Structure formats: C-alpha cells, structure tokens
Amino acid sequence: MILTERKVPFELMYIRAFSRRVEMDLKGRRMLSVLESGYEGEQQYDKILEAAGHEGLIVFRDIYVKAGDAVAQFDSIIIDGNSVTVNEIKNYSGFYSYVDGQWFSGKFEVTEDAISQLKLAMGKLKKIRYDAKMNFDVRGKIIFPNLDLQFDCDDERARSMVVMRNQLKEYLESFRSGGISEQSKEIARVIYRKIIENPYFDKTADITVLRCGLYCISCGSFDLDIQKYYAYCMQCKCRESKESHIIRGLSDFKALFRHDKMTRQKLQVLLGDQVSERMLQRMLKKYCETFSTGVSIYYKFKYYDYDDAVNKEPRNSKYHLGLKLFK
Ligand SMILES: [Zn+2]
C-alpha cells in the first residue's frame, strides 16, 4: 500500500521550467542533469517495487519528516510488521568506490556521503520512535538502481548496507509480511503526522530574465505559428493545442513563482500575451481555483503539475491535448 506517491520534486520542477526560458550556464545544466538522474533512479526503484508487490506493506515515497527540530528527507520508507526500513536511493552510474571511509567517482572524491545520509535518516526515525514511546526496528539500505554501475568497496560493513541493481528485486521481495498489522498502521500514523512540505526549497524566478511566450514542448522552440486552437512549431513541425500550452503555462508559473499569487495579468506576461483574454479566462476557470483579496483576484492551479492536469482532465473537448506532426 503506497501512502504517499512520488511526484516531481519542487526543485526539479523549477529548474525544468527555468531551463526552457533562459540560456542555462554549465552549472545550471549540470544541476538539471543531476536532478533528472536522481528522479529517474527513484522511478526505477518504484517500478521494481511495483513488480515485486507491496501488498501487506505500507510505503512512503519521497517525504520530508520533522523529528524534533530537524527535518529529514526520505526517498522511500517501507513498514513491514514491526520494522521500518529506510531506502536511500542513489542513481550512481559509471565507476564508484568506497575506500577508507571515502566515496570516489572514478578517481575523484565525492563529497556526498550516502552512508552518513542513511544513518542520519535512520536516526530521525529512532527519534520519532523515542518521542512516541513506541517500539519498532529501524533498518536501512542504500539502493543503487542503475545497471550501469560498477561499485568497489573495501569495507564489509559498508558493503552490507548497499543493495545493487541485480539484487534489488530479490531484496524488495524479501519484505514478506502477513498483511498490514495494527502495529504497522500505528507506526504509519505516527510518521504521517510528522510529514511536512519541503522546507528547503524557496527559489523564485526573476521574470525579467525569463523569455516569455509559448514554446514547443517537443523541441523547446519559441518559433510558433499560433492559430485559434493550435500552435504550430516552425522548427520541428509539431502541432499542440493552445489549451495544452496554457496548462503548461499554469504549471510553469507554479514552478517558477511558488510563493507568488498568480493573477491573470502576471500569467499573461509569462505567456507573452500570446493568448486571448477570453481563452485565458476560460482556462483559469477550468484549471484553477479562484480567490479574492477584496481588491484583486488571484488563481491557484488545481493540479500538481502539467502531467497531473492532463492525466486527470477528461479528453473530450475539441482542444484535445495530444501532440501531432502536421507535416
Ligand atoms: Zn518544436
């Protein structure tokens, strides 16, 4: 039983939307690729867990938990009977080693220490256990879901904390409980109550450095021929409904200006004034909740992101969302 679904992390959402509208420098591009790769590794892990089956288990995916004054992020927590297992997922690829307590990628030292991170996360669960006066086992493993990883390790203890991709299915299948017990539910309730939103992410983009307007989802080009219902990409020749463009605009606005109130005017600026007021108004009504401060009206996107909106919205209108080549 999956209690919290994995979603695109805020930081990745932000940098994806940002990278569409600015020329990224090397550091930014590297950050984007690290985040994409991390998310991809987590999705791989989720797939293998789905295949292994999780009936009888309670699973938390990608949560931030407050324990005392500190906050910890967990990629995955599995509750099985009376034991709680943390899985710290690292999508490393290439050649990695752990020698004399230090991680290396090829010959280069890696500052990130997966073992410390895992221990820290386990420590937070122990703190929760202590505070709640409960009694459950806390376990943990570092998961390497990437098949393209060669890992050398001279430390038996560290080695025993790692699950490689070729062992992952068997490892996840080894969780075998006789159904979800009352005790598991109680542990899950205690953890659930401690979940908070990611407190570390507070980036907001500067609209003046962004390229505004609609862009092609397929190739990223802003060179579009915008007609009544569709926008045609002059570069890759694909056709996308304007409705789809506007949903992406709403999703991008949320990602780029998380703490800003979205007004129709601000959204119109991001969209480069390329959509008629009437159509925008209709889309805001369909995809957003409306709020009023008394002096102004602002909107909140009803969905987590573009994909969430497209998956939940019935596709029965003439503005259907699919991409199509027109040449
Ligand atoms: Zn294109």
py3Dmol code that shows the C-alpha trace and the ligand (Angstrom):
import py3Dmol

protein = """\
ATOM      1  CA  MET A   1       0.000   0.000   0.000  1.00  0.00           C
ATOM      2  CA  ILE A   2       1.509   3.267  -1.152  1.00  0.00           C
ATOM      3  CA  LEU A   3       0.651   6.021   1.295  1.00  0.00           C
ATOM      4  CA  THR A   4       2.387   8.920  -0.439  1.00  0.00           C
ATOM      5  CA  GLU A   5       3.002   8.963  -4.185  1.00  0.00           C
ATOM      6  CA  ARG A   6       6.259  10.197  -5.634  1.00  0.00           C
ATOM      7  CA  LYS A   7       5.949  13.452  -7.529  1.00  0.00           C
ATOM      8  CA  VAL A   8       8.438  15.509  -9.480  1.00  0.00           C
ATOM      9  CA  PRO A   9      10.438  17.289  -6.732  1.00  0.00           C
ATOM     10  CA  PHE A  10       9.888  21.071  -6.492  1.00  0.00           C
ATOM     11  CA  GLU A  11      13.495  21.782  -7.316  1.00  0.00           C
ATOM     12  CA  LEU A  12      13.370  19.712 -10.494  1.00  0.00           C
ATOM     13  CA  MET A  13      10.060  21.311 -11.500  1.00  0.00           C
ATOM     14  CA  TYR A  14      11.608  24.722 -11.060  1.00  0.00           C
ATOM     15  CA  ILE A  15      14.780  24.042 -12.952  1.00  0.00           C
ATOM     16  CA  ARG A  16      12.915  22.291 -15.793  1.00  0.00           C
ATOM     17  CA  ALA A  17      10.630  25.301 -16.258  1.00  0.00           C
ATOM     18  CA  PHE A  18      13.525  27.722 -15.815  1.00  0.00           C
ATOM     19  CA  SER A  19      15.731  25.940 -18.346  1.00  0.00           C
ATOM     20  CA  ARG A  20      13.011  26.370 -21.002  1.00  0.00           C
ATOM     21  CA  ARG A  21      13.161  30.120 -20.673  1.00  0.00           C
ATOM     22  CA  VAL A  22      16.804  31.006 -20.083  1.00  0.00           C
ATOM     23  CA  GLU A  23      20.122  30.026 -21.566  1.00  0.00           C
ATOM     24  CA  MET A  24      21.476  27.795 -18.801  1.00  0.00           C
ATOM     25  CA  ASP A  25      25.121  28.012 -17.786  1.00  0.00           C
ATOM     26  CA  LEU A  26      27.219  24.906 -17.244  1.00  0.00           C
ATOM     27  CA  LYS A  27      26.469  24.788 -13.518  1.00  0.00           C
ATOM     28  CA  GLY A  28      22.735  25.012 -14.162  1.00  0.00           C
ATOM     29  CA  ARG A  29      22.833  22.332 -16.830  1.00  0.00           C
ATOM     30  CA  ARG A  30      24.775  20.048 -14.529  1.00  0.00           C
ATOM     31  CA  MET A  31      22.284  20.638 -11.717  1.00  0.00           C
ATOM     32  CA  LEU A  32      19.398  19.818 -14.054  1.00  0.00           C
ATOM     33  CA  SER A  33      21.027  16.587 -15.151  1.00  0.00           C
ATOM     34  CA  VAL A  34      21.833  15.538 -11.548  1.00  0.00           C
ATOM     35  CA  LEU A  35      18.218  16.154 -10.507  1.00  0.00           C
ATOM     36  CA  GLU A  36      16.812  14.381 -13.581  1.00  0.00           C
ATOM     37  CA  SER A  37      19.060  11.417 -12.944  1.00  0.00           C
ATOM     38  CA  GLY A  38      18.146  11.246  -9.239  1.00  0.00           C
ATOM     39  CA  TYR A  39      14.440  11.311 -10.069  1.00  0.00           C
ATOM     40  CA  GLU A  40      14.895   8.689 -12.763  1.00  0.00           C
ATOM     41  CA  GLY A  41      16.645   6.385 -10.275  1.00  0.00           C
ATOM     42  CA  GLU A  42      13.795   6.771  -7.817  1.00  0.00           C
ATOM     43  CA  GLN A  43      11.266   5.923 -10.531  1.00  0.00           C
ATOM     44  CA  GLN A  44      13.281   2.819 -11.451  1.00  0.00           C
ATOM     45  CA  TYR A  45      13.193   1.741  -7.835  1.00  0.00           C
ATOM     46  CA  ASP A  46       9.425   2.350  -7.661  1.00  0.00           C
ATOM     47  CA  LYS A  47       8.895   0.203 -10.760  1.00  0.00           C
ATOM     48  CA  ILE A  48      10.829  -2.691  -9.288  1.00  0.00           C
ATOM     49  CA  LEU A  49       8.904  -2.388  -6.032  1.00  0.00           C
ATOM     50  CA  GLU A  50       5.638  -2.408  -8.007  1.00  0.00           C
ATOM     51  CA  ALA A  51       6.759  -5.590  -9.771  1.00  0.00           C
ATOM     52  CA  ALA A  52       7.864  -7.191  -6.507  1.00  0.00           C
ATOM     53  CA  GLY A  53       4.476  -6.340  -4.977  1.00  0.00           C
ATOM     54  CA  HIS A  54       3.770  -4.311  -1.884  1.00  0.00           C
ATOM     55  CA  GLU A  55       0.582  -5.852  -0.543  1.00  0.00           C
ATOM     56  CA  GLY A  56       0.949  -6.180   3.177  1.00  0.00           C
ATOM     57  CA  LEU A  57       3.460  -3.327   3.314  1.00  0.00           C
ATOM     58  CA  ILE A  58       2.986   0.362   3.943  1.00  0.00           C
ATOM     59  CA  VAL A  59       5.204   2.518   1.758  1.00  0.00           C
ATOM     60  CA  PHE A  60       6.024   6.220   1.953  1.00  0.00           C
ATOM     61  CA  ARG A  61       7.654   7.763  -1.105  1.00  0.00           C
ATOM     62  CA  ASP A  62       9.637  10.985  -1.097  1.00  0.00           C
ATOM     63  CA  ILE A  63       8.612  12.631   2.143  1.00  0.00           C
ATOM     64  CA  TYR A  64      10.059  15.289   4.425  1.00  0.00           C
ATOM     65  CA  VAL A  65       9.630  14.480   8.071  1.00  0.00           C
ATOM     66  CA  LYS A  66      10.076  16.716  11.061  1.00  0.00           C
ATOM     67  CA  ALA A  67      11.681  14.985  14.009  1.00  0.00           C
ATOM     68  CA  GLY A  68      12.340  17.308  16.934  1.00  0.00           C
ATOM     69  CA  ASP A  69      13.844  20.467  15.467  1.00  0.00           C
ATOM     70  CA  ALA A  70      15.382  18.720  12.496  1.00  0.00           C
ATOM     71  CA  VAL A  71      13.965  17.736   9.134  1.00  0.00           C
ATOM     72  CA  ALA A  72      14.902  14.662   7.149  1.00  0.00           C
ATOM     73  CA  GLN A  73      14.059  13.682   3.604  1.00  0.00           C
ATOM     74  CA  PHE A  74      13.278  10.073   2.818  1.00  0.00           C
ATOM     75  CA  ASP A  75      13.341   8.585  -0.674  1.00  0.00           C
ATOM     76  CA  SER A  76      11.404   5.552   0.495  1.00  0.00           C
ATOM     77  CA  ILE A  77      10.231   4.087   3.797  1.00  0.00           C
ATOM     78  CA  ILE A  78       8.819   0.582   3.989  1.00  0.00           C
ATOM     79  CA  ILE A  79       6.841  -0.513   7.022  1.00  0.00           C
ATOM     80  CA  ASP A  80       6.676  -4.271   7.343  1.00  0.00           C
ATOM     81  CA  GLY A  81       5.115  -5.576  10.543  1.00  0.00           C
ATOM     82  CA  ASN A  82       7.201  -4.164  13.330  1.00  0.00           C
ATOM     83  CA  SER A  83      10.099  -2.942  11.242  1.00  0.00           C
ATOM     84  CA  VAL A  84      10.650   0.329   9.427  1.00  0.00           C
ATOM     85  CA  THR A  85      13.180   0.328   6.594  1.00  0.00           C
ATOM     86  CA  VAL A  86      14.716   3.396   5.028  1.00  0.00           C
ATOM     87  CA  ASN A  87      15.872   3.106   1.423  1.00  0.00           C
ATOM     88  CA  GLU A  88      18.254   5.843   0.365  1.00  0.00           C
ATOM     89  CA  ILE A  89      18.275   5.750  -3.444  1.00  0.00           C
ATOM     90  CA  LYS A  90      21.415   6.817  -5.340  1.00  0.00           C
ATOM     91  CA  ASN A  91      21.304   6.658  -9.103  1.00  0.00           C
ATOM     92  CA  TYR A  92      25.091   6.483  -9.486  1.00  0.00           C
ATOM     93  CA  SER A  93      26.467   5.260 -12.771  1.00  0.00           C
ATOM     94  CA  GLY A  94      29.939   4.510 -14.036  1.00  0.00           C
ATOM     95  CA  PHE A  95      32.666   3.545 -11.627  1.00  0.00           C
ATOM     96  CA  TYR A  96      32.217   4.246  -7.919  1.00  0.00           C
ATOM     97  CA  SER A  97      34.233   3.092  -4.949  1.00  0.00           C
ATOM     98  CA  TYR A  98      34.242   3.378  -1.188  1.00  0.00           C
ATOM     99  CA  VAL A  99      37.778   3.251   0.184  1.00  0.00           C
ATOM    100  CA  ASP A 100      38.956   4.143   3.710  1.00  0.00           C
ATOM    101  CA  GLY A 101      35.648   5.799   4.514  1.00  0.00           C
ATOM    102  CA  GLN A 102      35.648   7.981   1.401  1.00  0.00           C
ATOM    103  CA  TRP A 103      33.496   7.824  -1.719  1.00  0.00           C
ATOM    104  CA  PHE A 104      35.060   8.154  -5.157  1.00  0.00           C
ATOM    105  CA  SER A 105      33.603   8.578  -8.611  1.00  0.00           C
ATOM    106  CA  GLY A 106      36.425   7.281 -10.786  1.00  0.00           C
ATOM    107  CA  LYS A 107      39.474   8.959  -9.264  1.00  0.00           C
ATOM    108  CA  PHE A 108      37.580  11.932  -7.875  1.00  0.00           C
ATOM    109  CA  GLU A 109      36.440  12.275  -4.289  1.00  0.00           C
ATOM    110  CA  VAL A 110      32.675  12.599  -3.853  1.00  0.00           C
ATOM    111  CA  THR A 111      31.544  14.954  -1.116  1.00  0.00           C
ATOM    112  CA  GLU A 112      28.130  13.344  -0.746  1.00  0.00           C
ATOM    113  CA  ASP A 113      28.286  10.509   1.786  1.00  0.00           C
ATOM    114  CA  ALA A 114      25.400   8.102   1.264  1.00  0.00           C
ATOM    115  CA  ILE A 115      26.245   6.166   4.431  1.00  0.00           C
ATOM    116  CA  SER A 116      26.046   9.259   6.648  1.00  0.00           C
ATOM    117  CA  GLN A 117      22.814  10.285   4.925  1.00  0.00           C
ATOM    118  CA  LEU A 118      21.306   6.873   5.553  1.00  0.00           C
ATOM    119  CA  LYS A 119      22.404   6.879   9.200  1.00  0.00           C
ATOM    120  CA  LEU A 120      21.030  10.368   9.674  1.00  0.00           C
ATOM    121  CA  ALA A 121      17.668   9.364   8.205  1.00  0.00           C
ATOM    122  CA  MET A 122      17.555   6.253  10.390  1.00  0.00           C
ATOM    123  CA  GLY A 123      18.441   8.415  13.389  1.00  0.00           C
ATOM    124  CA  LYS A 124      15.425  10.623  12.711  1.00  0.00           C
ATOM    125  CA  LEU A 125      13.128   7.599  12.734  1.00  0.00           C
ATOM    126  CA  LYS A 126      14.662   6.489  16.028  1.00  0.00           C
ATOM    127  CA  LYS A 127      13.962   9.950  17.411  1.00  0.00           C
ATOM    128  CA  ILE A 128      10.323   9.662  16.306  1.00  0.00           C
ATOM    129  CA  ARG A 129      10.168   6.211  17.892  1.00  0.00           C
ATOM    130  CA  TYR A 130      11.564   7.592  21.141  1.00  0.00           C
ATOM    131  CA  ASP A 131       9.232  10.607  21.201  1.00  0.00           C
ATOM    132  CA  ALA A 132       6.200   8.445  20.503  1.00  0.00           C
ATOM    133  CA  LYS A 133       7.321   5.892  23.108  1.00  0.00           C
ATOM    134  CA  MET A 134       6.965   3.168  20.537  1.00  0.00           C
ATOM    135  CA  ASN A 135       8.878   0.048  19.868  1.00  0.00           C
ATOM    136  CA  PHE A 136       9.854  -0.872  16.322  1.00  0.00           C
ATOM    137  CA  ASP A 137      13.019  -1.862  14.466  1.00  0.00           C
ATOM    138  CA  VAL A 138      14.713   0.709  12.262  1.00  0.00           C
ATOM    139  CA  ARG A 139      16.659  -0.648   9.314  1.00  0.00           C
ATOM    140  CA  GLY A 140      18.182   0.875   6.215  1.00  0.00           C
ATOM    141  CA  LYS A 141      19.862   0.236   2.902  1.00  0.00           C
ATOM    142  CA  ILE A 142      21.473   2.341   0.221  1.00  0.00           C
ATOM    143  CA  ILE A 143      19.950   1.408  -3.114  1.00  0.00           C
ATOM    144  CA  PHE A 144      21.882   1.617  -6.378  1.00  0.00           C
ATOM    145  CA  PRO A 145      19.166   1.190  -9.042  1.00  0.00           C
ATOM    146  CA  ASN A 146      21.414   1.859 -12.046  1.00  0.00           C
ATOM    147  CA  LEU A 147      22.549  -1.203 -14.008  1.00  0.00           C
ATOM    148  CA  ASP A 148      25.447   0.793 -15.371  1.00  0.00           C
ATOM    149  CA  LEU A 149      27.332   0.978 -12.088  1.00  0.00           C
ATOM    150  CA  GLN A 150      30.499  -0.714 -11.037  1.00  0.00           C
ATOM    151  CA  PHE A 151      30.993  -0.419  -7.309  1.00  0.00           C
ATOM    152  CA  ASP A 152      34.144  -1.366  -5.406  1.00  0.00           C
ATOM    153  CA  CYS A 153      34.180  -1.401  -1.657  1.00  0.00           C
ATOM    154  CA  ASP A 154      36.909  -2.476   0.760  1.00  0.00           C
ATOM    155  CA  ASP A 155      34.696  -2.250   3.813  1.00  0.00           C
ATOM    156  CA  GLU A 156      32.492  -5.235   4.627  1.00  0.00           C
ATOM    157  CA  ARG A 157      30.168  -3.224   6.848  1.00  0.00           C
ATOM    158  CA  ALA A 158      29.622  -0.562   4.208  1.00  0.00           C
ATOM    159  CA  ARG A 159      29.144  -3.241   1.543  1.00  0.00           C
ATOM    160  CA  SER A 160      26.425  -4.863   3.623  1.00  0.00           C
ATOM    161  CA  MET A 161      24.497  -1.572   3.630  1.00  0.00           C
ATOM    162  CA  VAL A 162      24.267  -1.477  -0.144  1.00  0.00           C
ATOM    163  CA  VAL A 163      21.788  -3.156  -2.495  1.00  0.00           C
ATOM    164  CA  MET A 164      22.931  -3.300  -6.115  1.00  0.00           C
ATOM    165  CA  ARG A 165      20.500  -3.283  -9.039  1.00  0.00           C
ATOM    166  CA  ASN A 166      20.897  -7.015  -9.703  1.00  0.00           C
ATOM    167  CA  GLN A 167      19.936  -7.727  -6.066  1.00  0.00           C
ATOM    168  CA  LEU A 168      17.123  -5.213  -5.876  1.00  0.00           C
ATOM    169  CA  LYS A 169      14.191  -7.384  -6.935  1.00  0.00           C
ATOM    170  CA  GLU A 170      15.153 -10.113  -4.502  1.00  0.00           C
ATOM    171  CA  TYR A 171      15.717  -7.551  -1.748  1.00  0.00           C
ATOM    172  CA  LEU A 172      12.296  -5.959  -2.244  1.00  0.00           C
ATOM    173  CA  GLU A 173      10.649  -9.367  -2.462  1.00  0.00           C
ATOM    174  CA  SER A 174      12.190 -10.252   0.877  1.00  0.00           C
ATOM    175  CA  PHE A 175       9.671  -7.988   2.605  1.00  0.00           C
ATOM    176  CA  ARG A 176       7.021 -10.533   3.326  1.00  0.00           C
ATOM    177  CA  SER A 177       4.524  -9.728   5.960  1.00  0.00           C
ATOM    178  CA  GLY A 178       1.266 -11.450   6.676  1.00  0.00           C
ATOM    179  CA  GLY A 179      -0.796  -8.384   5.816  1.00  0.00           C
ATOM    180  CA  ILE A 180      -0.847  -4.912   7.286  1.00  0.00           C
ATOM    181  CA  SER A 181      -0.940  -5.243  11.057  1.00  0.00           C
ATOM    182  CA  GLU A 182      -2.425  -2.805  13.551  1.00  0.00           C
ATOM    183  CA  GLN A 183       1.110  -2.125  14.674  1.00  0.00           C
ATOM    184  CA  SER A 184       2.208  -1.167  11.135  1.00  0.00           C
ATOM    185  CA  LYS A 185      -0.771   1.169  10.858  1.00  0.00           C
ATOM    186  CA  GLU A 186       0.102   2.827  14.150  1.00  0.00           C
ATOM    187  CA  ILE A 187       3.725   3.356  13.060  1.00  0.00           C
ATOM    188  CA  ALA A 188       2.495   4.783   9.734  1.00  0.00           C
ATOM    189  CA  ARG A 189       0.131   7.156  11.544  1.00  0.00           C
ATOM    190  CA  VAL A 190       2.944   8.477  13.731  1.00  0.00           C
ATOM    191  CA  ILE A 191       5.205   9.074  10.694  1.00  0.00           C
ATOM    192  CA  TYR A 192       2.351  10.536   8.642  1.00  0.00           C
ATOM    193  CA  ARG A 193       1.652  13.154  11.274  1.00  0.00           C
ATOM    194  CA  LYS A 194       5.264  14.333  11.031  1.00  0.00           C
ATOM    195  CA  ILE A 195       5.237  14.899   7.251  1.00  0.00           C
ATOM    196  CA  ILE A 196       5.853  18.478   6.141  1.00  0.00           C
ATOM    197  CA  GLU A 197       6.404  20.200   2.774  1.00  0.00           C
ATOM    198  CA  ASN A 198       9.973  20.504   1.557  1.00  0.00           C
ATOM    199  CA  PRO A 199      11.183  23.373   3.770  1.00  0.00           C
ATOM    200  CA  TYR A 200      14.447  23.916   1.910  1.00  0.00           C
ATOM    201  CA  PHE A 201      13.144  24.967  -1.461  1.00  0.00           C
ATOM    202  CA  ASP A 202      12.277  28.644  -1.732  1.00  0.00           C
ATOM    203  CA  LYS A 203      13.580  29.690  -5.145  1.00  0.00           C
ATOM    204  CA  THR A 204      11.595  32.208  -7.137  1.00  0.00           C
ATOM    205  CA  ALA A 205      12.489  33.216 -10.667  1.00  0.00           C
ATOM    206  CA  ASP A 206      13.028  36.791 -11.805  1.00  0.00           C
ATOM    207  CA  ILE A 207      10.512  37.365 -14.613  1.00  0.00           C
ATOM    208  CA  THR A 208      12.771  39.975 -16.222  1.00  0.00           C
ATOM    209  CA  VAL A 209      15.418  37.388 -17.090  1.00  0.00           C
ATOM    210  CA  LEU A 210      12.936  34.872 -18.486  1.00  0.00           C
ATOM    211  CA  ARG A 211      11.989  34.522 -22.103  1.00  0.00           C
ATOM    212  CA  CYS A 212       8.224  34.928 -22.108  1.00  0.00           C
ATOM    213  CA  GLY A 213       5.783  33.345 -24.526  1.00  0.00           C
ATOM    214  CA  LEU A 214       4.607  29.908 -25.603  1.00  0.00           C
ATOM    215  CA  TYR A 215       7.207  27.319 -26.501  1.00  0.00           C
ATOM    216  CA  CYS A 216       7.106  23.954 -28.216  1.00  0.00           C
ATOM    217  CA  ILE A 217       7.031  21.073 -25.737  1.00  0.00           C
ATOM    218  CA  SER A 218       8.789  18.847 -28.180  1.00  0.00           C
ATOM    219  CA  CYS A 219      11.824  20.905 -29.209  1.00  0.00           C
ATOM    220  CA  GLY A 220      11.602  23.962 -26.929  1.00  0.00           C
ATOM    221  CA  SER A 221      11.394  26.476 -29.776  1.00  0.00           C
ATOM    222  CA  PHE A 222       9.507  29.755 -29.293  1.00  0.00           C
ATOM    223  CA  ASP A 223       9.087  29.996 -33.047  1.00  0.00           C
ATOM    224  CA  LEU A 224       5.406  29.099 -33.251  1.00  0.00           C
ATOM    225  CA  ASP A 225       2.572  29.899 -35.585  1.00  0.00           C
ATOM    226  CA  ILE A 226      -0.282  30.475 -33.160  1.00  0.00           C
ATOM    227  CA  GLN A 227      -3.739  29.914 -34.603  1.00  0.00           C
ATOM    228  CA  LYS A 228      -7.159  29.829 -32.990  1.00  0.00           C
ATOM    229  CA  TYR A 229      -6.988  26.401 -31.360  1.00  0.00           C
ATOM    230  CA  TYR A 230      -3.496  25.175 -32.138  1.00  0.00           C
ATOM    231  CA  ALA A 231       0.097  26.338 -32.130  1.00  0.00           C
ATOM    232  CA  TYR A 232       2.305  25.012 -34.911  1.00  0.00           C
ATOM    233  CA  CYS A 233       6.042  24.703 -34.281  1.00  0.00           C
ATOM    234  CA  MET A 234       8.036  26.135 -37.146  1.00  0.00           C
ATOM    235  CA  GLN A 235      11.113  24.162 -36.115  1.00  0.00           C
ATOM    236  CA  CYS A 236      10.011  20.577 -35.517  1.00  0.00           C
ATOM    237  CA  LYS A 237       6.645  20.841 -37.264  1.00  0.00           C
ATOM    238  CA  CYS A 238       4.567  19.555 -34.423  1.00  0.00           C
ATOM    239  CA  ARG A 239       1.135  20.788 -33.530  1.00  0.00           C
ATOM    240  CA  GLU A 240      -0.042  21.293 -29.978  1.00  0.00           C
ATOM    241  CA  SER A 241      -3.369  22.593 -28.747  1.00  0.00           C
ATOM    242  CA  LYS A 242      -3.387  26.008 -27.158  1.00  0.00           C
ATOM    243  CA  GLU A 243      -5.146  24.502 -24.195  1.00  0.00           C
ATOM    244  CA  SER A 244      -2.117  22.288 -23.643  1.00  0.00           C
ATOM    245  CA  HIS A 245       0.165  25.336 -23.926  1.00  0.00           C
ATOM    246  CA  ILE A 246      -1.873  27.205 -21.344  1.00  0.00           C
ATOM    247  CA  ILE A 247      -1.844  24.274 -18.914  1.00  0.00           C
ATOM    248  CA  ARG A 248       1.933  24.236 -19.254  1.00  0.00           C
ATOM    249  CA  GLY A 249       1.936  27.968 -18.591  1.00  0.00           C
ATOM    250  CA  LEU A 250      -0.021  27.383 -15.370  1.00  0.00           C
ATOM    251  CA  SER A 251       2.316  24.592 -14.374  1.00  0.00           C
ATOM    252  CA  ASP A 252       5.400  26.682 -15.188  1.00  0.00           C
ATOM    253  CA  PHE A 253       4.041  29.643 -13.249  1.00  0.00           C
ATOM    254  CA  LYS A 254       3.565  27.454 -10.191  1.00  0.00           C
ATOM    255  CA  ALA A 255       7.078  26.035 -10.540  1.00  0.00           C
ATOM    256  CA  LEU A 256       8.796  29.369 -11.149  1.00  0.00           C
ATOM    257  CA  PHE A 257       6.907  31.584  -8.699  1.00  0.00           C
ATOM    258  CA  ARG A 258       5.873  29.194  -5.962  1.00  0.00           C
ATOM    259  CA  HIS A 259       5.177  31.896  -3.403  1.00  0.00           C
ATOM    260  CA  ASP A 260       3.589  34.438  -5.737  1.00  0.00           C
ATOM    261  CA  LYS A 261      -0.117  34.913  -6.108  1.00  0.00           C
ATOM    262  CA  MET A 262      -0.982  34.170  -9.736  1.00  0.00           C
ATOM    263  CA  THR A 263      -3.089  36.869 -11.306  1.00  0.00           C
ATOM    264  CA  ARG A 264      -4.366  36.787 -14.876  1.00  0.00           C
ATOM    265  CA  GLN A 265      -2.083  39.706 -15.730  1.00  0.00           C
ATOM    266  CA  LYS A 266       1.053  38.008 -14.365  1.00  0.00           C
ATOM    267  CA  LEU A 267       0.217  34.818 -16.203  1.00  0.00           C
ATOM    268  CA  GLN A 268      -0.385  36.760 -19.392  1.00  0.00           C
ATOM    269  CA  VAL A 269       3.107  38.282 -19.059  1.00  0.00           C
ATOM    270  CA  LEU A 270       4.661  34.808 -18.772  1.00  0.00           C
ATOM    271  CA  LEU A 271       2.668  33.698 -21.812  1.00  0.00           C
ATOM    272  CA  GLY A 272       3.962  36.686 -23.755  1.00  0.00           C
ATOM    273  CA  ASP A 273       0.429  37.977 -24.381  1.00  0.00           C
ATOM    274  CA  GLN A 274       0.028  35.248 -26.977  1.00  0.00           C
ATOM    275  CA  VAL A 275      -3.343  34.043 -25.760  1.00  0.00           C
ATOM    276  CA  SER A 276      -6.608  35.927 -25.954  1.00  0.00           C
ATOM    277  CA  GLU A 277      -8.035  37.246 -22.687  1.00  0.00           C
ATOM    278  CA  ARG A 278     -11.215  35.268 -23.295  1.00  0.00           C
ATOM    279  CA  MET A 279      -9.473  31.977 -23.727  1.00  0.00           C
ATOM    280  CA  LEU A 280      -7.197  32.589 -20.753  1.00  0.00           C
ATOM    281  CA  GLN A 281     -10.173  33.443 -18.593  1.00  0.00           C
ATOM    282  CA  ARG A 282     -11.867  30.195 -19.609  1.00  0.00           C
ATOM    283  CA  MET A 283      -8.764  28.120 -18.898  1.00  0.00           C
ATOM    284  CA  LEU A 284      -8.258  29.765 -15.500  1.00  0.00           C
ATOM    285  CA  LYS A 285     -11.806  28.829 -14.619  1.00  0.00           C
ATOM    286  CA  LYS A 286     -11.294  25.261 -15.754  1.00  0.00           C
ATOM    287  CA  TYR A 287      -7.890  24.523 -14.240  1.00  0.00           C
ATOM    288  CA  CYS A 288      -7.645  26.846 -11.245  1.00  0.00           C
ATOM    289  CA  GLU A 289      -9.370  27.768  -8.050  1.00  0.00           C
ATOM    290  CA  THR A 290     -10.273  31.438  -7.792  1.00  0.00           C
ATOM    291  CA  PHE A 291      -9.570  33.593  -4.749  1.00  0.00           C
ATOM    292  CA  SER A 292     -10.293  37.200  -4.000  1.00  0.00           C
ATOM    293  CA  THR A 293      -8.431  39.525  -1.680  1.00  0.00           C
ATOM    294  CA  GLY A 294     -11.166  42.156  -1.999  1.00  0.00           C
ATOM    295  CA  VAL A 295      -9.073  44.294  -4.306  1.00  0.00           C
ATOM    296  CA  SER A 296      -7.736  41.688  -6.662  1.00  0.00           C
ATOM    297  CA  ILE A 297      -8.470  38.217  -7.924  1.00  0.00           C
ATOM    298  CA  TYR A 298      -5.853  35.533  -7.992  1.00  0.00           C
ATOM    299  CA  TYR A 299      -5.769  31.903  -9.040  1.00  0.00           C
ATOM    300  CA  LYS A 300      -4.328  28.646  -7.817  1.00  0.00           C
ATOM    301  CA  PHE A 301      -3.571  25.823 -10.252  1.00  0.00           C
ATOM    302  CA  LYS A 302      -5.691  22.858  -9.126  1.00  0.00           C
ATOM    303  CA  TYR A 303      -3.122  20.270 -10.152  1.00  0.00           C
ATOM    304  CA  TYR A 304       0.356  19.344  -9.054  1.00  0.00           C
ATOM    305  CA  ASP A 305       1.847  19.943 -12.477  1.00  0.00           C
ATOM    306  CA  TYR A 306       1.169  19.696 -16.219  1.00  0.00           C
ATOM    307  CA  ASP A 307       1.158  15.877 -16.296  1.00  0.00           C
ATOM    308  CA  ASP A 308      -1.197  15.692 -13.343  1.00  0.00           C
ATOM    309  CA  ALA A 309      -3.663  18.065 -15.051  1.00  0.00           C
ATOM    310  CA  VAL A 310      -3.524  16.252 -18.375  1.00  0.00           C
ATOM    311  CA  ASN A 311      -3.965  12.840 -16.754  1.00  0.00           C
ATOM    312  CA  LYS A 312      -6.945  13.892 -14.655  1.00  0.00           C
ATOM    313  CA  GLU A 313      -8.763  16.063 -17.140  1.00  0.00           C
ATOM    314  CA  PRO A 314     -11.184  14.172 -19.418  1.00  0.00           C
ATOM    315  CA  ARG A 315     -10.131  14.499 -23.038  1.00  0.00           C
ATOM    316  CA  ASN A 316     -13.461  15.220 -24.592  1.00  0.00           C
ATOM    317  CA  SER A 317     -13.042  18.740 -25.821  1.00  0.00           C
ATOM    318  CA  LYS A 318     -12.003  19.957 -29.224  1.00  0.00           C
ATOM    319  CA  TYR A 319      -8.843  21.293 -27.630  1.00  0.00           C
ATOM    320  CA  HIS A 320      -7.528  17.774 -27.154  1.00  0.00           C
ATOM    321  CA  LEU A 321      -4.058  17.811 -25.773  1.00  0.00           C
ATOM    322  CA  GLY A 322      -2.086  15.368 -27.858  1.00  0.00           C
ATOM    323  CA  LEU A 323       0.882  16.326 -29.969  1.00  0.00           C
ATOM    324  CA  LYS A 324       0.704  15.733 -33.667  1.00  0.00           C
ATOM    325  CA  LEU A 325       3.031  16.257 -36.579  1.00  0.00           C
ATOM    326  CA  PHE A 326       1.468  18.457 -39.208  1.00  0.00           C
ATOM    327  CA  LYS A 327       3.977  17.837 -41.964  1.00  0.00           C
TER     328      LYS A 327
END
"""
ligand_1 = """\
1
ZN
Zn 9.108 22.155 -31.939
"""
view = py3Dmol.view(width=600, height=400)
view.addModel(protein, "pdb")
view.setStyle({"model": 0}, {"cartoon": {"style": "trace"}})
view.addModel(ligand_1, "xyz")
view.setStyle({"model": 1}, {"stick": {}})
view.zoomTo()
view.show()
